[in-house]
Amino acid sequence: MGGSLFSSLQTALSALEAQQTVLGVTAHNVANANTPGYARQQVVLESVPAPVGIGLGTTPAVGGGVRVATVQRLTSSFLTQELWSSQAQIGAAQQQTQTLGQVQALLNEPSSTGLSTMLDAFWNSWQNLANDPQSMAARQQVLSAGDAVATGLSGLVGQTTQLQAGLNTQVSSDVRQINSLAGQVASLNGQIAVAAGTGQTASDLEDARDALVGKLSQLVPLRVSQNQDGEFNLTIGTVQLVAGTQTTKLLTKPSGAQGMLALSWSGGMPVSLDGGQLGATLDLRDTVLPSYLGQLNQLAQGVASAVNTQHAAGYDLSGKVTGLPFFVAKGGGTLDASTLEVNPTLVVAPNKLAAAGGPFQGPGDGANALAIGDLNGSAVVAGATSADFYAALVGQLGSETQAAQSSLTNLQNLQQGIQQQISQISGVSLDAEMTRMVQAQNAYAAAAKVSASVETMLSALLSMVQ
């Protein structure tokens, strides 16, 4: 009978220890109720069977009490994978929306200070000169309007090029962050494997690792797999960024005349990215912005070519053919939007503007100025008028920006839905935790009473023996 009482005491002790663990995990959940990325933990209890061979006599064995089987981390690997996938798409959409929005701000259309207004003023200035070709004020107006167009185009190119350089700097920053996060994931992989090997709970380490993978997935699209030790393997394309405790680093090096950074893996393999913030940054830097720069150059070259051809055919204020171009390239280089300027010869000698259509046609001859002004309605840039070409550029930018913004909004709504589902599984409910705490308290108090009762019975038994 003494053995049975001692067994009962051990059973009560197991209950006390198990409920202490439940209370500890409950307190941990409550403490992290507002911690981002925390996954609720739950104690899984199991009964302790009676030792083999006990209960073969007249007294049946009733078991050995209770023990903690494990502390379970409540999460959904499927939903977590979906969340990481959406974050890669959101990272790309956010980068596209931000960058295209900056380009829109640079163009500043429609407005009274945009390039479209400058072009209208330029063409109109020639019309005004045609009405009064001998007016030096009208000639200065043409030169000023032409300078405004040239300055506007070169300013847009310069600012867009600066934006492109900023994206190049961001590529370097993103690569450093990716390598740093990958190293942290590899370190946590090692700690989690050690914990799993020693039977310890690694839930908090796994929370931290999930948060790091979430940050990584916003930068680059990842495929995530898990090995038997609980370690994550992170793959980009065909290359494993993280394999257990090992990492493959991303490298950057200047490439091309402009020094844009090219990516490669530390093993020399090429990098292929399809999405994520870094993938979108590269696409914007190497494809989208160069496309808009090319269109601005096309506009500048088309307008300059048409105006220069017509201007060279006209006559100046003294009735002479000067053959001078109206627009030239700064420094005598290639004429494009970044080098465009009004011919300095005309700036210092406005009388050389070829407004007349022929020699000695009288003081009111503004036929050539009128012809230049009429270019406003001619197909001078890729089969379109300057206004239509530029309007198409602005419209294309607006459509792409709106599409990126709509995609971002839809993706954020999708992500919010996924996060709500994850919260239902992993989130901490204070009401539920309080209920578990009361249950654990009651069970602990009951086990303590059992322990006290057994102790009283043992004392009585011992006193009888004495």
C-alpha positions, 0 to 999 in steps of 0.5 A, spaced: 500 500 500 505 504 501 508 503 494 501 505 491 501 511 495 508 513 493 506 512 486 500 517 487 504 522 490 509 521 483 502 522 479 500 528 483 507 531 482 507 530 474 500 533 474 504 539 478 510 539 473 505 539 467 500 544 469 506 549 470 509 548 463 502 550 461 502 556 465 509 558 462 507 557 455 500 561 456 504 566 459 509 566 453 503 567 449 500 573 453 506 576 453 507 576 445 500 577 443 502 583 440 509 581 437 509 581 429 510 574 426 509 570 433 506 564 432 501 561 438 504 555 442 500 550 445 502 544 450 501 537 448 499 533 454 499 525 454 498 520 459 504 516 462 502 509 462 503 504 468 510 501 468 510 494 465 509 488 470 505 493 475 498 491 476 498 483 475 496 482 482 490 484 486 491 491 485 490 494 478 495 499 475 492 506 474 497 509 470 503 514 472 500 521 471 501 526 465 507 529 461 508 534 456 509 530 449 511 537 446 510 544 445 507 545 439 507 551 434 501 553 431 502 555 424 500 553 417 506 552 412 501 552 406 499 559 408 506 561 410 508 559 403 502 563 400 504 569 404 511 569 402 509 568 394 505 574 395 510 578 398 515 577 392 509 580 388 508 586 392 515 588 393 515 588 385 509 592 384 511 597 390 518 598 386 514 599 380 509 604 383 514 608 386 519 609 380 513 610 375 510 615 380 517 619 380 517 619 373 510 622 372 512 627 377 518 629 373 514 630 367 508 634 371 503 633 365 498 636 364 501 643 367 503 650 365 510 648 366 510 641 363 514 640 356 507 640 352 506 647 354 513 649 352 512 645 345 506 649 344 509 656 346 515 654 341 511 653 335 506 659 337 513 663 337 514 662 330 507 663 328 508 670 331 514 671 328 511 670 321 506 676 323 512 681 324 518 678 322 522 684 323 521 685 330 527 683 334 522 682 340 519 676 336 525 673 334 528 673 342 521 670 343 523 664 338 530 663 341 527 663 348 522 658 347 527 654 343 531 654 349 525 652 354 524 646 350 531 644 350 532 646 357 526 642 358 528 636 355 535 636 357 532 637 364 527 631 364 533 626 361 538 629 367 533 627 372 531 621 369 538 619 369 539 621 376 533 616 378 536 611 374 543 612 378 538 611 384 536 605 382 543 602 381 545 604 388 538 601 390 541 594 387 547 594 391 543 596 397 538 590 396 544 585 394 547 587 401 541 586 405 539 579 401 546 576 403 545 579 410 538 576 411 541 569 408 546 569 413 542 570 419 537 564 416 543 560 415 545 561 423 538 560 425 538 553 421 543 551 425 540 553 432 534 550 430 537 543 428 541 543 435 534 544 438 531 539 435 537 534 436 536 535 443 529 535 444 528 542 446 523 547 443 525 551 437 518 555 436 521 562 437 527 561 433 522 558 427 518 565 428 524 569 427 526 565 421 520 566 418 520 573 419 527 573 415 524 569 410 518 574 409 523 580 408 527 576 403 521 574 399 520 581 398 526 582 395 527 576 391 522 570 389 524 564 393 522 557 393 522 554 400 523 547 402 525 544 409 529 538 411 529 533 416 533 537 421 528 543 420 533 547 416 530 551 411 533 551 404 532 557 400 532 557 392 533 562 387 532 560 380 536 554 380 541 556 385 540 555 393 541 561 396 541 558 403 542 550 404 542 548 411 548 553 414 551 554 408 550 560 403 551 562 396 552 570 396 550 575 390 556 579 388 555 586 384 560 589 379 560 595 374 558 593 367 558 598 361 560 605 360 555 607 365 558 603 370 551 600 372 552 594 377 551 587 374 549 581 378 553 574 379 553 568 384 559 567 388 560 561 384 560 565 378 553 563 375 549 568 372 543 571 376 536 570 373 530 574 377 523 574 375 520 578 380 521 581 387 523 588 389 530 587 386 528 584 380 523 590 379 529 594 380 533 591 375 527 591 370 526 599 371 533 601 371 535 597 365 529 597 360 523 601 363 527 608 364 531 607 358 525 606 354 523 613 356 529 616 355 529 613 348 523 616 347 525 623 349 531 623 345 527 621 339 522 627 340 528 631 341 532 629 334 525 629 330 523 636 332 530 638 331 531 635 324 525 638 322 526 645 324 533 645 322 531 643 315 526 648 314 530 653 318 536 652 313 532 653 307 530 660 309 533 667 309 535 672 314 533 679 316 538 681 310 535 677 305 541 672 305 541 664 306 545 662 312 544 655 312 544 655 319 541 650 324 536 652 329 538 647 334 545 644 335 548 639 340 552 642 346 560 641 345 559 638 337 557 631 340 551 627 338 544 631 338 539 628 343 535 630 348 541 631 353 545 635 349 540 639 345 541 647 345 539 653 341 545 655 336 549 660 339 550 663 333 543 665 333 543 667 340 548 672 339 545 674 332 537 674 332 537 677 325 540 671 322 534 667 324 531 665 317 524 667 317 523 669 310 521 665 305 526 668 299 531 674 298 528 681 298 521 679 298 519 685 302 520 687 310 513 683 311 516 676 309 515 671 314 514 665 310 519 661 312 517 662 320 510 660 318 512 654 315 516 652 321 510 654 325 506 649 321 511 643 323 506 643 329 501 639 325 506 635 321 509 628 322 516 630 325 517 624 330 516 617 328 510 618 324 506 623 329 506 630 331 511 632 336 504 633 341 501 627 339 508 623 340 509 626 347 502 625 349 503 618 347 509 617 351 505 621 357 499 616 356 503 610 356 507 612 363 500 613 366 497 607 364 503 603 366 503 607 373 496 605 374 496 598 372 502 598 377 498 601 382 492 597 381 496 590 381 499 593 388 492 594 391 490 587 389 496 584 391 495 587 398 488 585 399 490 578 397 495 578 402 491 581 407 486 575 406 492 570 407 494 574 414 487 574 416 487 566 415 494 565 418 492 570 424 486 565 426 491 559 426 497 563 429 494 569 433 494 569 440 487 570 443 487 573 450 480 570 452 482 563 450 489 564 453 485 566 460 481 560 459 487 556 459 490 559 464 484 558 469 484 551 467 491 550 468 490 553 475 484 549 477 488 543 475 494 545 479 490 546 485 487 539 484 494 536 484 496 540 490 490 537 494 492 530 491 499 531 493 497 534 500 492 528 501 497 523 500 502 526 504 497 526 510 495 518 508 503 517 508 504 520 515 498 516 518 501 510 515 508 511 518 505 513 525 501 506 525 508 503 523 511 506 529 
